[in-house]
Amino acid sequence: MRIPLLRALIGAVALTTAITLPAAAATDYTQSVTQVSASSARIDFTPTTASLYVDVHYTGVPGIGQQNVRMTNNAGTWQWTVNGLSNGTALDYWFTYEKSGPQYDTPHFSYTQGGSSTPAAAAPTFSPPGGSYTTAQTVTIATATAGATIRYTVDGSTPTASSPQYTSPITVSSSQTVNAIAVGSGLANSPVASAAYSIGATSATCPTQSDTPNFGPNVHIFDPSMSAATIQSQLDADFNAQKDTQTAQFAERRVAELFKPGTYGVNDNVGFYTSVAGLGQNPDDVTINGHVTVDAFNASDAGNATQNFWRSAENMAVNATGGDRWAVAQAAPFRRMDVRGDLQLYPASYGWASGGYVADTKVSGQTASISQQQWYTRDSSFGSWSGGVWNMVFSGVNGAPANTFPTPPETTLGTTPVSRDVPYLYLDGTGKYRVFLPSLRTNASGPSWASGSTPGSSLPMSQFYVVKAGDTASTINAALNSGCNLFFTPGVYHLNQTLNVTKANTVVLGIGYPTLVPDNGVNAMQVSDVDGVRLKGLLFDAGTTNSAALLTVGQSGSSAGHASNPTSIQDVFFRVGGEVAGKATASLIVNSANTLIDHIWAWRADHGNGGTVGWTTNTADNGVIVNGDNVLATGLFVEHYQKYEVTWNGQGGRTIFFQNEMPYDVPNQAAWMAPSGVNGYAAYKVGANVTSHEAWGLGSYNYFNVNPAVNAYHAFEVPNNAGVKFHDLLTVSLNYQGTITHIINDTGAVTPSGTTPSNLVSYP
């Protein structure tokens, strides 16, 4: 989005942080809860070593969600009084405390009003651990809590005290995730432990690669032993080369900045095609005492952040004086971050901003959107939230605002139905690189690492082929055929043949926005209809000869189920035009059932280098076509395609957050008519034979600046039946350049003037 809009400033309320290093030892502290009245109880925490601060986190108070508060120091004992209790109210609570610099989390405790606090049982462990194996495994589950029983599931669901009891080793003969809890008399249930097993996995036959690979010149790796001045000099050089919207936005420079575990006193301004990430297994293994920042830096931006595309921050903690700023537009994920303070999603100028995505993140203070037109947050924790222009959507976010669409325009789901955090690179304790594979979550809320390390398994880099400059489609396919996973380093890779991912559980992971360009009209990548493929961190850029599709998942007609181990497409972006006059009939086609589409931006360019943009220049019919059943999209950004931008033919589909702009450059109405004869193509079309589909938090905008007389009859087109449900929809005519007559089918008012939305709470 590149259109001006109103901006509002709403006050901030700072809350707490929640750091997830394990407690150094139980002797670090004592804790207790004392009932002080019929409706209140005081929580006490006394650290053995004086703490600079202690935070308490608790759930269970009727009518409110998780609370995160800074306790009050009373002569060395930190205290907080919880109100609103009644006899029998059960609290689940835990602490974050500072000890000589680092911060730690305690285990969870429980307290019942009229009763007493109790520790939790120890979380189960698995032997062998989750991972990739060539044959079936006999898995033993144990807990350190004497006398506790173990309850487990193998279908991806969260175990409870009524789940099957573990009594003897279980056989895992196919790829699946085992979840388990320990239940002990007089104890709170343990946290859920998970182990993901890949049986007959790709990795078994990969020729051994290096565990400490050379990632090439575009990957800058920092060590805490390096001087801050040396690190800052490199960060500044990277930013100066990547910052300018006029010259860097469509250049071919790519870079990744990786921080080994430790603490750094630097400020990292993040420019185009730059990935910043910590190399710890968990976010708090890397701490930046400074900022990781995106702003409207350039004079040519004039305070406008709506072109801050293609950059990312991941897997680190930030102690940012005055708050951390992440003022971005599309394709700029903020994942697995621990922001100790406030997070500002708007430019310092309070200028325009558009789009954005946060996942698996904690913000101890306030997260403020202010001038962001739309935003999606998944599986995170905020101290508080402020702001909302058109389309603010939350799923599984502790501290999210209430569901109040359209006034203010907040859409809030308590949990995310299915989610799985991204695969990521980290250093193990021996200095070798591994890739961590988070477990599947169902009905999740809060970060995956909120109660300790993210559940999952890992793969050594010896099972990854590291793709670098000079690699061709032939060498990449040879690595895939031999059973290797792929690790793409920053660069631009031209492909004269399709990359074929055929083996289950293959991981294709990119850092620094590696860009795949299909030449001579080939399709860039084809994934077979197999279990558990994970695609993350790739940019597909259409070549000048038309491709039928840039990425296809599953063959046409695929019918296998993958609910326990789906393919995931995460932080994968598509571009048609902008740098070159690209052409592709479709960007993404999903034929495999149960696929997770988690944050994509499919963009037919509306601006770019000279000669790369125009109605007959960068041609593209469809952004996303979903044919598979039970596909879930969380964070779906699709813009400017020339026909249906999203077509959903599969049964049981779900979308949480959709942001769309219709094509700007329609020359006249006759050139843009749907097959049904109505004006224009819907931005989101559900197939006529679909009987079950549900979506939440959708926005579609028009800006027909080439010919403002152009009209779209509706933005959403769906079959009329009770199983197809839409919640919290809107349309906007940006600067009143053309109109959209209805929101969905024949329902909803025409877009008004004044860049004001037309809203609809539900359909039908």
C-alpha positions in Angstrom: 0.0 0.0 0.0 1.4 3.3 -0.9 -1.5 5.7 -0.3 -1.8 8.4 2.4 -4.2 8.0 5.3 -5.1 9.6 8.6 -3.0 8.8 11.6 -3.8 8.7 15.3 -1.7 8.6 18.4 -2.9 6.7 21.4 -1.1 6.7 24.8 1.1 3.9 25.9 0.9 1.6 29.0 4.0 -0.4 29.7 3.7 -3.9 31.3 6.3 -6.6 31.7 8.7 -8.9 29.9 8.8 -12.7 30.1 12.3 -14.2 29.5 12.5 -17.9 29.0 15.8 -19.1 30.2 15.4 -21.9 32.7 15.9 -21.2 36.3 19.6 -21.6 37.4 18.5 -23.7 40.4 15.6 -23.9 42.8 17.9 -22.5 45.4 17.8 -19.2 43.6 14.6 -18.2 45.3 11.7 -19.0 47.6 8.1 -18.2 46.7 4.7 -18.5 48.3 1.1 -17.3 48.1 -0.8 -16.0 51.0 -4.6 -15.4 51.1 -5.2 -11.8 52.4 -9.0 -11.6 52.0 -11.8 -13.6 50.5 -11.2 -12.1 47.1 -7.4 -11.5 47.0 -4.1 -13.2 47.6 -0.5 -11.9 47.8 2.3 -13.6 45.8 5.7 -13.4 47.4 9.1 -14.0 45.7 12.4 -13.8 47.6 15.5 -14.2 45.4 18.7 -15.5 47.1 20.7 -13.0 45.1 19.2 -9.5 45.1 17.3 -8.9 41.8 16.9 -5.7 39.9 13.4 -6.7 39.1 11.0 -9.6 39.3 7.9 -10.1 37.1 5.0 -12.4 37.9 2.8 -14.0 35.2 -0.5 -15.6 36.0 -3.7 -16.9 34.6 -7.0 -18.0 36.1 -8.6 -14.8 37.4 -12.2 -15.1 36.1 -12.9 -12.8 33.1 -9.3 -11.8 32.3 -6.5 -13.4 30.3 -2.9 -13.9 31.2 -1.5 -11.0 33.3 2.2 -10.0 33.3 3.2 -7.5 36.0 6.4 -6.1 37.6 6.3 -6.9 41.3 7.0 -4.5 44.1 10.2 -4.8 46.2 9.5 -4.9 49.9 12.8 -5.2 51.8 14.1 -7.9 49.4 10.8 -9.8 49.0 9.0 -9.0 45.7 5.2 -8.9 46.1 2.0 -8.6 44.1 -1.6 -8.8 45.2 -4.1 -10.5 42.9 -7.7 -9.4 43.2 -10.9 -10.7 41.8 -10.6 -14.2 43.4 -13.3 -16.4 45.0 -13.1 -19.6 46.9 -11.8 -22.3 44.6 -10.3 -20.0 42.0 -7.1 -21.7 40.7 -4.1 -19.6 39.6 -1.3 -20.8 37.4 1.7 -18.6 38.0 5.4 -18.3 37.3 8.2 -15.7 37.7 10.8 -14.0 35.6 13.7 -12.7 37.7 17.0 -10.9 37.1 20.2 -12.4 38.6 23.5 -10.7 38.1 22.6 -9.6 34.6 20.8 -12.5 32.9 17.1 -13.2 33.3 15.5 -16.5 34.2 12.0 -18.1 34.2 10.9 -20.4 37.0 8.7 -23.4 36.6 4.9 -23.0 36.8 3.2 -23.1 40.2 -0.5 -23.4 41.1 -2.5 -21.8 43.9 -6.2 -22.3 44.8 -7.9 -19.6 46.8 -8.7 -21.2 50.1 -5.9 -23.7 49.4 -2.1 -23.4 48.8 0.5 -23.1 46.1 2.0 -26.3 44.6 4.9 -26.9 42.3 4.3 -28.6 38.9 5.4 -32.1 37.9 8.6 -32.3 35.8 8.0 -32.2 32.1 8.5 -35.6 30.4 11.5 -36.5 28.3 11.8 -38.8 25.3 14.4 -41.4 24.3 15.4 -41.4 21.6 14.8 -37.7 21.2 12.7 -36.3 18.3 14.6 -36.3 15.0 14.9 -38.0 11.7 15.3 -41.8 11.5 15.4 -44.3 8.7 13.3 -46.9 10.5 10.5 -47.1 13.1 11.6 -46.1 16.7 10.7 -47.5 20.1 10.1 -44.4 22.2 10.4 -44.3 26.0 8.9 -41.4 27.9 10.0 -40.6 31.4 9.5 -37.9 34.1 11.8 -37.0 37.0 8.9 -36.6 39.3 8.6 -39.8 41.4 5.2 -41.4 41.3 3.8 -39.2 38.5 1.9 -40.7 35.6 2.4 -39.7 32.0 -0.4 -38.9 29.6 0.3 -38.6 25.9 -1.2 -38.1 22.4 0.1 -38.8 18.9 -2.5 -36.9 16.8 -1.1 -33.4 17.4 -3.6 -32.6 20.2 -2.7 -31.3 23.6 -2.7 -34.1 26.2 -4.8 -33.8 29.3 -5.3 -35.9 32.5 -7.8 -38.0 30.5 -5.5 -38.8 27.6 -4.0 -42.3 27.1 -1.7 -43.3 30.0 1.9 -44.2 29.1 2.7 -47.6 30.5 5.3 -49.0 28.2 7.4 -47.9 25.3 5.5 -46.9 22.2 6.3 -47.7 18.6 6.6 -44.7 16.2 6.5 -46.2 12.7 5.5 -43.1 10.7 6.3 -39.4 10.9 4.4 -37.9 13.8 4.7 -35.8 16.9 4.3 -37.2 20.4 3.0 -34.8 23.1 3.1 -35.7 26.8 2.5 -34.3 30.3 3.3 -35.6 33.7 0.5 -35.7 36.3 1.3 -36.1 39.9 -0.7 -36.3 43.1 -0.7 -32.9 44.8 1.2 -31.3 41.9 0.2 -29.1 39.0 0.3 -30.8 35.7 3.7 -30.4 34.0 4.2 -28.3 30.9 3.5 -30.1 27.6 6.6 -31.8 26.2 6.8 -32.7 22.5 9.0 -34.7 20.2 8.7 -34.8 16.4 9.8 -38.0 14.7 10.5 -38.2 10.9 10.6 -41.8 9.9 12.3 -42.8 6.6 13.4 -39.2 6.4 15.2 -37.4 3.6 18.2 -36.8 5.7 19.2 -40.4 6.0 20.8 -40.6 2.5 22.3 -37.1 2.2 26.0 -37.2 1.5 27.6 -35.8 4.6 28.0 -32.0 4.5 30.0 -29.7 6.8 28.6 -29.0 10.3 30.5 -25.6 10.2 29.9 -24.6 6.6 31.2 -21.5 4.8 28.0 -19.5 4.2 29.7 -17.2 1.7 30.5 -13.5 1.6 26.9 -12.3 2.0 26.5 -13.8 5.5 28.1 -11.7 8.3 28.5 -13.7 11.6 29.1 -11.8 14.8 30.7 -13.1 18.0 30.3 -11.4 21.4 34.1 -11.4 21.6 34.3 -8.9 18.7 34.4 -5.3 19.6 31.2 -3.3 19.4 32.9 -0.8 17.1 33.8 -3.6 14.6 30.3 -5.0 14.6 28.7 -1.6 14.3 30.9 -0.7 11.4 29.7 -3.8 9.5 26.1 -3.2 10.3 26.3 0.4 9.2 28.0 -0.6 5.9 25.3 -3.2 5.3 22.6 -0.6 5.9 24.1 2.1 3.8 24.2 -0.3 0.9 20.6 -1.5 1.4 18.7 1.5 2.7 17.7 3.7 -0.2 14.2 3.1 -1.5 15.0 4.6 -4.9 18.2 2.5 -5.6 18.1 -0.5 -3.3 14.5 -1.6 -3.5 15.0 -3.5 -6.8 18.8 -4.1 -6.6 20.3 -7.6 -6.4 22.3 -7.2 -3.2 21.3 -9.7 -0.4 22.7 -9.9 3.1 22.2 -11.8 6.4 23.5 -10.7 9.8 23.8 -13.5 12.3 24.6 -13.1 16.0 26.2 -15.9 18.0 24.8 -16.4 21.5 25.8 -13.6 23.8 25.2 -9.9 24.5 25.9 -7.0 22.1 25.7 -3.2 22.5 24.9 -2.2 18.9 22.1 -0.6 16.9 21.1 -2.5 13.7 19.2 -0.5 11.1 17.7 -3.1 8.7 17.5 -2.3 5.0 16.1 -4.1 1.9 16.8 -7.8 1.5 18.4 -8.1 4.9 17.8 -10.8 7.5 18.9 -10.2 11.1 18.8 -13.3 13.4 20.2 -14.7 16.6 22.0 -18.0 16.5 20.7 -19.2 19.9 18.3 -22.1 20.3 15.9 -19.6 22.0 15.5 -15.9 21.6 17.1 -14.9 24.9 20.3 -16.6 24.0 21.2 -13.4 22.0 20.6 -10.0 23.6 20.9 -6.7 21.8 21.3 -3.8 24.2 20.3 -1.3 21.5 17.8 -1.4 18.7 16.8 -3.5 15.7 15.2 -0.8 13.6 13.2 -0.1 10.5 12.0 3.5 9.9 11.3 5.8 7.0 15.0 6.7 6.8 15.4 8.3 3.4 14.6 11.8 2.4 12.8 10.5 -0.6 10.5 8.5 1.7 9.1 11.7 3.2 8.2 9.9 6.4 6.4 7.2 4.4 7.1 3.6 5.5 4.8 1.9 2.9 7.6 0.6 0.8 9.7 -1.0 3.6 9.5 -4.4 2.1 11.8 -7.5 2.2 13.6 -7.5 5.5 13.3 -9.6 8.7 14.2 -9.9 12.4 14.2 -13.2 14.2 15.2 -15.1 17.3 16.7 -12.5 19.7 16.0 -10.3 22.7 16.2 -6.5 22.4 16.7 -4.1 25.3 15.7 -0.9 23.5 15.8 2.4 25.3 12.6 4.3 24.3 11.2 1.2 22.6 12.1 -0.7 19.4 10.8 0.5 16.1 9.7 -1.9 13.3 7.9 0.4 10.8 7.4 -1.9 7.8 5.1 -2.8 5.0 4.7 -6.3 3.4 7.2 -9.2 3.5 9.0 -8.0 6.7 8.3 -10.6 9.4 9.2 -10.1 13.0 9.5 -13.6 14.5 10.7 -15.2 17.8 11.6 -11.8 19.2 11.7 -10.8 22.9 11.2 -7.0 23.1 11.9 -5.9 26.6 10.0 -2.6 26.5 7.7 -1.1 23.8 7.4 -2.0 20.1 6.5 0.8 17.7 5.1 -0.4 14.4 4.9 3.1 12.9 7.6 5.5 11.6 9.0 8.1 13.9 7.4 10.8 11.7 4.0 9.1 12.4 3.7 8.9 8.6 2.0 6.2 6.6 2.7 2.6 7.1 1.1 -0.5 5.6 1.0 -4.2 6.4 3.0 -6.3 8.7 3.3 -9.6 10.6 4.5 -10.6 14.0 4.6 -14.2 15.3 6.0 -16.2 18.3 7.1 -12.9 20.0 6.9 -11.4 23.4 6.7 -7.6 24.0 6.8 -6.7 27.7 5.4 -3.2 27.1 3.0 -1.7 24.7 2.8 -2.6 21.0 1.5 0.4 19.1 0.4 0.3 15.5 -0.7 4.0 15.2 -0.6 4.6 11.4 -0.4 1.0 10.3 -3.4 0.3 8.0 -3.5 -3.4 8.7 -1.6 -5.9 10.8 -1.6 -9.5 11.8 -0.1 -11.1 15.0 0.0 -14.8 15.7 0.9 -16.8 18.8 2.5 -14.0 20.8 2.3 -12.0 24.0 1.9 -8.3 24.4 1.9 -6.2 27.5 -0.8 -4.1 25.8 -1.9 -3.0 22.3 -2.7 0.4 21.0 -4.1 1.6 17.7 -6.1 0.4 14.7 -6.9 1.9 11.4 -8.7 -0.6 9.2 -7.8 -4.2 9.8 -5.9 -5.4 13.0 -6.1 -9.1 13.5 -4.8 -11.3 16.3 -4.9 -15.1 16.9 -3.5 -16.7 20.0 -2.1 -13.5 21.3 -2.0 -12.9 25.1 -2.6 -9.2 25.8 -4.5 -8.7 22.5 -7.4 -6.2 22.5 -11.0 -7.5 22.6 -12.8 -8.4 19.4 -14.5 -5.0 18.6 -14.6 -4.8 14.8 -15.3 -2.4 13.3 -15.1 0.2 16.1 -12.2 -0.1 16.8 -11.3 -2.4 13.9 -9.9 -5.3 16.0 -10.5 -8.9 15.1 -9.3 -11.3 17.9 -9.3 -15.1 18.0 -8.3 -16.6 21.3 -6.2 -19.3 19.7 -4.6 -20.2 16.3 -6.2 -23.5 15.1 -3.0 -25.0 13.8 0.4 -23.5 13.7 4.1 -24.4 13.6 6.9 -22.0 14.1 9.6 -21.6 11.4 12.7 -23.7 11.0 15.8 -21.7 12.0 19.5 -21.9 12.2 21.3 -22.1 15.5 24.7 -23.1 17.1 24.8 -26.0 19.5 27.0 -26.2 22.6 29.9 -27.7 20.5 30.0 -24.8 18.0 28.3 -26.8 15.2 25.3 -25.5 13.2 22.0 -27.1 13.4 18.5 -26.3 12.1 15.7 -26.5 14.7 12.3 -27.8 13.6 9.5 -26.6 15.9 6.6 -29.0 16.6 3.1 -28.6 15.4 0.7 -26.8 17.7 -3.1 -27.0 17.9 -5.3 -24.2 19.4 -2.1 -22.4 20.4 -1.8 -19.1 22.3 1.4 -17.3 23.3 4.9 -17.9 22.0 6.1 -21.5 21.5 9.0 -20.7 23.9 6.8 -19.1 26.7 7.4 -22.0 29.1 11.0 -22.8 28.1 12.6 -24.0 24.9 10.4 -24.3 21.8 9.3 -28.0 21.5 10.6 -29.8 18.5 13.6 -31.6 17.0 16.7 -30.5 15.1 18.8 -31.5 12.2 22.6 -31.1 11.8 23.9 -29.0 9.0 25.6 -32.2 7.7 22.2 -33.0 6.2 21.9 -29.6 4.4 23.3 -28.7 1.1 24.4 -25.0 1.4 23.3 -23.2 -1.8 25.7 -20.4 -2.7 26.8 -18.3 -5.7 27.5 -20.5 -8.7 25.0 -23.2 -7.9 22.6 -24.0 -10.7 19.2 -25.7 -10.9 21.1 -28.8 -11.8 23.4 -28.8 -8.8 20.5 -28.0 -6.5 18.3 -30.8 -7.9 21.2 -33.2 -7.5 21.3 -32.3 -3.8 17.6 -32.8 -3.4 17.7 -36.1 -5.3 20.4 -37.4 -3.0 18.2 -36.7 0.0 19.7 -33.4 1.2 17.8 -30.5 2.7 18.6 -27.1 1.3 20.0 -24.0 3.0 19.9 -21.0 0.6 22.4 -18.3 1.4 21.7 -14.7 0.2 21.8 -14.2 -3.5 19.9 -14.3 -6.8 19.6 -17.8 -8.4 18.5 -18.2 -12.0 16.8 -21.5 -12.7 16.7 -23.1 -16.1 14.9 -26.1 -14.8 12.2 -26.7 -12.1 13.5 -27.4 -8.6 11.7 -30.7 -7.6 11.2 -31.4 -3.9 10.1 -35.0 -3.8 11.0 -36.4 -0.4 8.9 -36.2 2.8 10.2 -33.9 5.5 12.6 -31.9 3.3 13.5 -28.5 4.7 14.2 -25.7 2.3 15.4 -22.7 4.4 16.7 -19.4 3.2 18.3 -16.4 4.9 18.9 -12.9 3.4 16.0 -13.2 0.9 17.5 -15.7 -1.6 15.7 -15.0 -4.8 14.7 -17.7 -7.3 14.2 -16.5 -10.8 12.8 -19.0 -13.4 14.3 -18.5 -16.9 12.8 -19.6 -20.2 9.3 -20.1 -18.8 10.0 -23.0 -16.4 8.1 -23.2 -13.1 10.5 -22.3 -10.3 9.6 -25.1 -7.7 7.4 -28.2 -7.5 6.8 -29.9 -4.1 5.4 -33.5 -4.2 2.3 -34.5 -2.3 4.3 -35.8 0.7 4.4 -35.2 4.4 6.2 -32.5 6.3 8.0 -30.3 3.7 9.0 -27.0 5.2 9.7 -24.0 3.0 10.9 -20.8 4.7 12.5 -17.5 3.8 12.4 -17.5 -0.1 11.6 -14.9 -2.7 10.2 -16.1 -6.0 10.7 -13.5 -8.7 9.1 -14.2 -12.1 11.3 -14.2 -15.2 10.6 -12.4 -18.4 9.2 -15.5 -20.1 5.8 -16.5 -18.7 5.8 -19.3 -16.1 2.6 -21.3 -15.5 3.3 -21.1 -11.7 6.2 -20.0 -9.5 5.5 -22.6 -6.7 3.2 -25.6 -6.7 2.7 -27.8 -3.7 1.3 -31.2 -4.5 0.3 -32.6 -7.9 -3.1 -31.8 -9.4 -5.6 -34.1 -7.9 -3.6 -34.8 -4.7 -5.8 -36.4 -2.1 -3.6 -37.7 0.7 -4.1 -36.4 4.2 -1.3 -34.6 6.1 -3.0 -33.4 9.2 -0.3 -34.7 11.6 2.6 -33.5 9.5 1.6 -30.9 7.0 3.7 -29.0 4.5 4.3 -25.4 5.6 5.0 -22.3 3.5 6.3 -19.6 5.7 7.8 -16.1 4.9 7.7 -17.1 1.3 7.2 -14.2 -1.1 6.3 -13.8 -4.8 7.0 -11.0 -7.1 5.9 -10.4 -10.7 7.5 -7.3 -12.2 9.4 -4.5 -10.4 13.0 -5.5 -11.1 12.3 -7.1 -14.5 9.2 -7.3 -16.6 8.2 -10.6 -15.0 5.3 -12.8 -16.2 3.6 -15.8 -14.4 0.0 -17.0 -14.8 -0.1 -17.9 -11.1 2.3 -17.4 -8.2 1.3 -20.1 -5.7 -0.8 -23.2 -6.3 -1.6 -25.5 -3.3 -2.9 -29.0 -4.2 -1.8 -30.8 -1.0 -4.3 -31.1 1.8 -3.7 -29.6 5.3 -1.0 -27.2 4.0 -0.1 -24.3 6.3 0.3 -21.0 4.5 1.9 -18.9 7.2 2.7 -15.3 6.0 3.1 -14.9 2.3 3.1 -11.8 0.1 2.2 -12.4 -3.5 2.7 -9.2 -5.4 2.2 -8.2 -9.0 4.3 -5.0 -8.9 2.5 -1.7 -9.1 5.9 0.2 -9.3 9.5 -0.6 -10.1 12.3 -0.1 -12.5 11.5 1.6 -15.8 9.7 -0.7 -18.2 8.9 -3.4 -15.7 5.3 -2.5 -14.8 2.1 -2.1 -16.8 -1.1 -3.9 -17.7 0.5 -5.7 -20.7 4.0 -5.8 -19.3 4.1 -7.7 -15.9 1.2 -10.0 -16.6 -0.2 -12.3 -13.9 -3.7 -13.8 -13.6 -3.8 -15.3 -10.2 -1.9 -14.8 -6.9 -3.0 -17.9 -5.0 -5.0 -21.0 -6.0 -5.9 -23.5 -3.3 -7.2 -26.8 -4.4 -6.3 -28.9 -1.4 -8.7 -29.6 1.4 -8.3 -28.3 5.0 -5.7 -25.7 4.1 -5.1 -23.0 6.6 -3.7 -19.5 5.7 -2.5 -17.3 8.6 -1.3 -14.0 7.2 -2.3 -13.9 3.5 -1.2 -10.8 1.6 -2.0 -10.8 -2.1 -2.0 -7.8 -4.4 -2.7 -6.4 -7.9 -3.3 -9.6 -9.9 -5.3 -9.2 -13.0 -8.0 -11.8 -12.4 -9.0 -13.6 -9.2 -6.3 -12.8 -6.7 -7.2 -15.7 -4.5 -9.2 -18.7 -5.7 -10.1 -21.3 -3.0 -11.5 -24.6 -4.4 -10.7 -26.9 -1.5 -13.1 -27.9 1.2 -12.6 -27.0 4.9 -10.3 -24.0 4.1 -9.7 -21.3 6.7 -8.0 -17.9 6.4 -7.0 -15.6 9.3 -6.1 -12.2 8.0 -6.3 -11.2 4.3 -4.9 -8.0 2.9 -5.4 -7.1 -0.7 -5.2 -4.3 -3.2 -6.9 -4.8 -6.5 -4.8 -3.9 -9.7 -4.1 -0.2 -10.0 -3.6 -0.2 -13.7 -6.9 -1.5 -15.2 -7.1 0.5 -18.5 -10.9 0.3 -18.8 -13.9 -1.6 -17.6 -14.1 -3.8 -20.8 -10.6 -5.1 -20.0 -11.6 -6.3 -16.6 -14.8 -8.2 -16.5 -15.5 -11.4 -14.6 -16.7 -14.5 -16.5 -20.1 -14.0 -14.8 -20.4 -10.6 -16.5 -20.1 -8.5 -13.4 -17.6 -5.6 -13.2 -14.1 -6.8 -12.2 -12.8 -9.9 -10.6 -13.3 -10.6 -6.9 -10.1 -10.4 -4.8 -11.1 -13.6 -2.9 -13.3 -16.2 -4.6 -14.5 -19.4 -3.0 -15.4 -22.0 -5.6 -19.0 -22.7 -6.3 -18.8 -26.3 -5.1 -17.3 -25.5 -1.8 -19.6 -26.3 1.2 -17.2 -25.5 4.1 -14.9 -22.4 4.4 -14.3 -19.8 7.1 -12.3 -16.6 7.2 -11.7 -13.8 9.7 -10.3 -10.3 9.3 -10.3 -9.5 5.5 -9.7 -6.2 3.7 -9.7 -5.4 0.0 -8.8 -1.9 -1.4 -9.1 -0.4 -4.8 -7.0 2.4 -6.4 -7.9 2.5 -10.1 -5.5 5.4 -10.8 -5.1 4.8 -14.5 -8.9 5.0 -15.0 -11.0 6.1 -11.9 -14.2 5.2 -13.8 -13.4 1.5 -13.3 -15.6 -0.4 -10.8 -15.4 -3.7 -9.0 -18.9 -5.2 -8.3 -17.6 -7.0 -5.2 -14.4 -7.9 -3.4 -15.4 -11.3 -2.1 -17.4 -13.9 -4.0 -18.6 -17.0 -2.2 -21.3 -19.7 -2.6 -24.4 -19.0 -0.4 -24.6 -21.8 2.1 -24.4 -22.1 5.9 -21.0 -23.7 5.8 -19.2 -20.8 4.2 -18.7 -18.1 6.8 -16.9 -14.8 6.7 -16.2 -12.5 9.7 -15.0 -8.9 9.8 -14.7 -7.8 6.2 -14.0 -4.3 4.7 -13.5 -2.5 1.5 -11.8 0.9 0.9 -11.5 3.1 -2.1 -8.1 4.7 -1.7 -8.3 8.5 -2.4 -11.6 7.6 -4.1 -10.0 6.3 -7.3 -12.9 4.1 -8.5 -15.3 2.1 -6.4 -16.3 -1.3 -5.1 -20.1 -1.7 -5.1 -20.5 -4.5 -2.6 -18.2 -6.2 0.0 -19.3 -9.8 -0.5 -21.6 -11.1 -3.2 -24.5 -8.6 -3.2 -24.0 -7.5 0.4 -22.3 -4.4 1.8 -22.3 -0.8 0.9 -20.4 0.9 -1.9 -17.0 2.3 -0.9 -17.5 5.9 0.2 -15.2 8.8 -0.5 -12.6 10.0 2.0 -10.6 6.7 2.1 -13.2 5.5 4.5 -13.9 1.8 4.9 -17.2 0.0 4.2 -17.5 -2.6 6.9 -19.4 -5.9 7.4 -19.3 -7.9 10.6 -20.4 -11.2 9.3 -21.7 -13.1 6.2 -24.1 -14.7 5.8 
